[in-house]
């Protein structure tokens, strides 16, 4: 097995990781908020997209329960995983990261479990209880979630997934559209853009899913909520 060298703690990637999983995350986030406001002045048509990260944090704070078990597929810098451990301190959490360099970096912060490439259903087993899944695997969200079909049917977890621009030539948009269709028509989920849940709006249609990802972009991060569950109407912490 080929092993990639872990990024130095002082490399750009290593520093981002350390900041994202420390007490500096809040102050740095505040600075990012000010920069976001400046970008909105330059590109007002993208204002909603620039606020997406802050809205996503607010929605997670509203929905994640203290005893939830969470799975982070595509952990990247561990920033979302770190936030989940704070929002659900009584839960049991796991992360999956396929990028060798990032995985090597994360090994210093978590217990290592070396596994072959497997479906999530096989990796977690038939008795796993998962309440929330965040997945960001660069266009491979559909095959990854199909590999967790038994888990989705059994646990009906809340899902947060990324879907890029329709015109992005590096990622097949047909896979994003297939994921939307599979989640809504086969798996019984409703789909919301982050700002839809933030503002307590109704779930979106396939046409809206496509239009949101066409310039001027409205959203790249989406929540899938089991159609038999209703999101709490408690207002999120407003960021606008």
Protein Blocks (a to p, Z undefined) as FASTA:
>chain_A
ZZdddddfkbmklmmmmmmmccklmmmmmmmmmmmmmmmmmmmmlmmmmmmmmmmmmmmm
mmmcfkbccddehjlnommmmmmmmmmmmbccddddfblklmmmmmmmmccdddddddfk
lmnopmbccfbdcddeehilmmmmmmmmmmmmmnopacddddddfklmkbcfklmmmmmm
mmmmmnopacddfklmmnopacddfklmmmmmpccdfbfcdcdddfkbccdfbdcddfZZ
